[in-house]
Amino acid sequence: MKIGFIGGGQMAQAMISGILNTNSEQVINIHGGSIRTEKYAHAHGLNYVESNKQVALESDVVILACLPQHLTAVAAEIKSVLTTQVIISVLGGVTLATLSTALGDNVAISRVLPNTPVNVNAGTIAYIHNEPLLAQSESANQVDTLLQQLGSSYLVSEDQFSIFSALAGSSPAFIDLFIDAMAQAGVKYGLPKDQAIAIVTQTMLGTALQVQASNQTPRELAAAVASPGGSTIAGFLAMEEYGLPTAVVKGIDATIAKDQAVD
């Protein structure tokens, strides 16, 4: 299977890293609108081709990773050569209906929303397939396998893509901010910054694995750590007093509102 990318931005590069982690010999064709994409392709052993049309002609799976506002121009360039290719779109806010209108009603399309940890094969990915793709079970299985290589994938209805985007797509930035704040507190009390980051990151990783493995809620697990009258409950209550839970919900609210405004 030959994979093609139209667009070479951050998400495309994250997906390419994850794909190559799984199979360093994977054939990847790519075209982008900047010299940076060409330099990236040469640096990572990709086939940089001269046009979006050539990407479509030479690939079995074409991943649309351009800017959403470029869809009309890209579709005009590749539509005439789409035959058996499968399209995976990672264009934010662009629905299956819009993609089908642009590319053709009979084109097999999967709308996918990955997050950046796909670059280490630990992504959280929403997807939904259109009817022509579902009718091609072998092609649908190929897409499913590709997504599973990049992380954990979830079939999500299109009207839930905005909440998924906030909880998975945008949240790595929020989690990075929390890690940095925790590490800054470590620095305040004398830890070197790199050591503080390592400690907090490993603790978050372990806690996330614990939540996944437990049949208890995160709140119940937190209560088990917070002994009566102890230091943990003191810190827990201080964070609640200063609005951490409310700030998180408000951040998600703002993220969803902006995403829906773009839609």
C-alpha positions as CSV (number, residue, x, y, z in Angstrom):
1,M,0.0,0.0,0.0
2,K,1.4,3.4,-1.0
3,I,0.4,6.3,1.2
4,G,0.2,9.9,-0.1
5,F,0.1,13.2,1.8
6,I,-1.3,16.4,0.4
7,G,0.1,18.9,2.9
8,G,3.2,18.7,5.1
9,G,2.3,20.6,8.2
10,Q,2.5,19.6,11.9
11,M,-0.3,16.9,11.8
12,A,1.0,15.4,8.5
13,Q,4.5,15.2,10.0
14,A,3.2,13.6,13.2
15,M,1.3,11.0,11.2
16,I,4.3,10.3,9.0
17,S,6.5,9.8,12.1
18,G,4.0,7.3,13.5
19,I,3.7,5.4,10.2
20,L,7.5,5.2,9.8
21,N,7.9,4.0,13.4
22,T,5.7,1.0,12.5
23,N,7.2,0.4,9.1
24,S,10.4,2.3,8.2
25,E,10.1,0.9,4.6
26,Q,6.6,2.4,4.0
27,V,6.4,4.2,0.7
28,I,5.1,7.7,1.3
29,N,4.5,10.3,-1.4
30,I,4.0,13.9,-0.4
31,H,3.4,17.3,-1.9
32,G,3.0,20.6,0.0
33,G,2.9,24.3,-0.6
34,S,6.2,25.3,0.8
35,I,9.9,24.6,0.4
36,R,9.9,23.4,4.0
37,T,7.8,20.4,3.0
38,E,10.2,19.5,0.3
39,K,13.1,19.7,2.7
40,Y,11.3,17.6,5.2
41,A,10.5,15.0,2.6
42,H,14.2,14.7,1.6
43,A,15.3,14.6,5.2
44,H,13.0,11.7,6.0
45,G,13.3,9.6,2.9
46,L,9.9,10.4,1.5
47,N,9.0,10.8,-2.2
48,Y,8.4,14.5,-2.8
49,V,6.3,14.7,-6.0
50,E,5.6,17.8,-8.1
51,S,1.9,18.1,-7.7
52,N,-1.2,17.1,-5.6
53,K,-2.4,15.3,-8.7
54,Q,0.7,13.1,-8.8
55,V,0.2,12.3,-5.1
56,A,-3.3,11.0,-6.0
57,L,-2.1,9.1,-9.1
58,E,0.7,7.3,-7.3
59,S,-1.0,6.5,-3.9
60,D,-3.5,3.9,-2.8
61,V,-4.5,6.0,0.3
62,V,-4.4,9.8,0.0
63,I,-4.3,11.8,3.2
64,L,-5.6,15.3,2.9
65,A,-3.6,17.4,5.4
66,C,-3.7,20.7,3.7
67,L,-5.4,23.8,5.2
68,P,-9.2,23.4,5.1
69,Q,-9.6,26.5,3.0
70,H,-7.6,24.9,0.3
71,L,-9.9,21.9,-0.2
72,T,-11.7,23.4,-3.2
73,A,-8.4,24.0,-5.1
74,V,-7.0,20.6,-4.1
75,A,-10.2,18.8,-5.1
76,A,-10.2,20.5,-8.5
77,E,-6.7,19.2,-9.0
78,I,-7.2,15.6,-8.0
79,K,-10.8,14.8,-8.6
80,S,-10.4,13.6,-12.2
81,V,-7.8,11.0,-11.3
82,L,-9.6,9.5,-8.3
83,T,-10.6,5.9,-9.1
84,T,-9.9,3.3,-6.4
85,Q,-8.0,5.5,-4.0
86,V,-9.2,5.9,-0.5
87,I,-9.2,9.5,0.9
88,I,-8.4,10.1,4.6
89,S,-9.2,13.7,5.5
90,V,-7.7,15.3,8.6
91,L,-9.1,18.7,7.7
92,G,-10.6,20.4,10.8
93,G,-14.3,21.2,10.6
94,V,-14.8,19.7,7.1
95,T,-17.7,17.2,7.0
96,L,-18.1,14.1,5.0
97,A,-20.8,15.8,3.0
98,T,-18.5,18.7,2.1
99,L,-15.7,16.3,1.2
100,S,-18.1,14.2,-1.0
101,T,-19.4,17.3,-2.8
102,A,-15.8,18.4,-3.5
103,L,-14.3,15.1,-4.5
104,G,-17.2,13.1,-5.8
105,D,-20.2,11.1,-4.3
106,N,-18.6,7.7,-5.2
107,V,-15.2,8.4,-3.6
108,A,-14.3,6.4,-0.5
109,I,-13.6,8.8,2.3
110,S,-12.8,8.6,5.9
111,R,-13.0,11.7,8.1
112,V,-10.3,11.4,10.8
113,L,-9.4,13.6,13.7
114,P,-6.0,12.6,15.2
115,N,-4.0,14.3,17.9
116,T,-0.2,15.0,17.8
117,P,0.8,11.9,20.0
118,V,0.3,9.9,16.8
119,N,4.0,10.7,16.2
120,V,4.8,8.2,19.0
121,N,2.0,5.8,18.1
122,A,0.0,6.9,21.2
123,G,-2.6,9.0,19.5
124,T,-6.2,9.4,20.2
125,I,-8.1,9.3,17.0
126,A,-11.7,9.9,16.0
127,Y,-13.0,8.6,12.7
128,I,-16.1,8.0,10.6
129,H,-16.3,6.4,7.1
130,N,-18.7,7.4,4.4
131,E,-21.0,4.9,2.6
132,P,-18.7,4.2,-0.4
133,L,-15.8,3.3,2.0
134,L,-18.0,1.1,4.2
135,A,-19.1,-0.7,1.0
136,Q,-15.4,-1.7,0.4
137,S,-14.7,-3.8,3.4
138,E,-11.1,-4.5,2.5
139,S,-10.4,-0.8,2.0
140,A,-12.2,0.1,5.3
141,N,-10.1,-2.5,7.1
142,Q,-6.9,-1.0,5.6
143,V,-7.9,2.4,7.0
144,D,-8.8,0.9,10.4
145,T,-5.4,-0.9,10.6
146,L,-3.5,2.3,9.7
147,L,-5.3,4.3,12.4
148,Q,-4.7,1.5,15.0
149,Q,-1.0,1.7,14.2
150,L,-1.0,5.3,15.2
151,G,-2.8,4.9,18.5
152,S,-6.3,4.3,19.9
153,S,-9.2,5.0,17.4
154,Y,-12.8,5.7,18.2
155,L,-15.8,5.6,15.9
156,V,-17.5,9.0,16.6
157,S,-20.6,10.6,15.0
158,E,-19.9,13.8,13.2
159,D,-21.9,15.9,15.6
160,Q,-19.5,14.8,18.3
161,F,-16.3,15.7,16.5
162,S,-16.2,19.1,18.3
163,I,-16.2,17.6,21.8
164,F,-13.7,15.0,20.7
165,S,-11.5,17.8,19.3
166,A,-11.5,19.5,22.7
167,L,-10.9,16.4,24.8
168,A,-8.3,14.8,22.5
169,G,-7.2,17.2,19.8
170,S,-6.6,20.3,21.8
171,S,-6.0,18.8,25.2
172,P,-2.4,17.9,24.6
173,A,-1.7,21.6,24.8
174,F,-3.7,21.8,28.1
175,I,-1.9,18.8,29.5
176,D,1.5,20.3,28.5
177,L,0.5,23.5,30.3
178,F,-0.4,21.5,33.5
179,I,2.9,19.6,33.3
180,D,4.8,22.8,33.0
181,A,2.9,24.4,35.9
182,M,3.6,21.3,38.1
183,A,7.3,21.4,37.1
184,Q,7.5,25.1,37.9
185,A,6.4,24.3,41.4
186,G,9.2,21.7,41.6
187,V,11.7,24.4,40.5
188,K,10.3,26.7,43.1
189,Y,11.3,24.2,45.8
190,G,14.8,23.5,44.3
191,L,14.5,20.8,41.7
192,P,16.2,21.3,38.3
193,K,13.6,22.0,35.6
194,D,14.4,18.9,33.5
195,Q,14.2,16.6,36.5
196,A,10.9,18.2,37.6
197,I,9.5,17.7,34.1
198,A,10.6,14.1,34.1
199,I,9.0,13.4,37.5
200,V,5.7,15.0,36.6
201,T,5.6,13.4,33.2
202,Q,6.2,9.9,34.5
203,T,3.7,10.4,37.3
204,M,1.0,11.5,34.8
205,L,1.8,8.5,32.6
206,G,1.5,6.1,35.5
207,T,-1.7,7.7,36.7
208,A,-3.3,7.5,33.3
209,L,-2.4,3.8,33.0
210,Q,-3.8,3.3,36.5
211,V,-7.1,5.0,35.5
212,Q,-7.3,2.8,32.3
213,A,-6.8,-0.3,34.4
214,S,-9.1,0.5,37.2
215,N,-12.9,0.2,37.5
216,Q,-12.9,3.2,39.8
217,T,-13.5,6.8,38.6
218,P,-10.7,9.3,38.6
219,R,-12.4,11.1,41.6
220,E,-12.5,7.8,43.5
221,L,-8.8,7.2,42.8
222,A,-7.9,10.7,43.9
223,A,-9.8,10.2,47.2
224,A,-7.8,7.0,47.8
225,V,-4.6,9.1,47.7
226,A,-5.9,11.9,49.8
227,S,-5.6,10.6,53.4
228,P,-7.7,12.5,56.0
229,G,-5.8,15.5,57.3
230,G,-2.8,14.9,55.0
231,S,-0.8,17.0,52.6
232,T,-2.6,15.6,49.5
233,I,-6.0,16.7,50.6
234,A,-4.6,20.1,51.5
235,G,-3.2,20.6,48.0
236,F,-6.4,19.1,46.5
237,L,-8.7,21.6,48.3
238,A,-6.4,24.5,47.4
239,M,-6.6,23.6,43.7
240,E,-10.4,23.5,44.0
241,E,-10.5,26.8,45.9
242,Y,-8.4,28.5,43.1
243,G,-10.7,27.1,40.5
244,L,-8.8,24.3,38.7
245,P,-11.9,22.2,37.9
246,T,-13.9,25.2,36.7
247,A,-11.0,26.5,34.7
248,V,-10.7,23.1,32.9
249,V,-14.4,23.0,32.0
250,K,-14.3,26.7,30.8
251,G,-11.3,25.8,28.7
252,I,-13.2,23.0,27.0
253,D,-16.2,25.2,26.6
254,A,-14.1,27.8,24.8
255,T,-12.5,25.2,22.6
256,I,-15.8,23.7,21.5
257,A,-17.3,27.2,20.9
258,K,-14.4,28.2,18.6
259,D,-14.4,24.9,16.8
260,Q,-18.2,25.1,16.1
261,A,-17.8,28.8,15.0
262,V,-15.2,27.6,12.4
263,D,-17.6,24.9,11.2
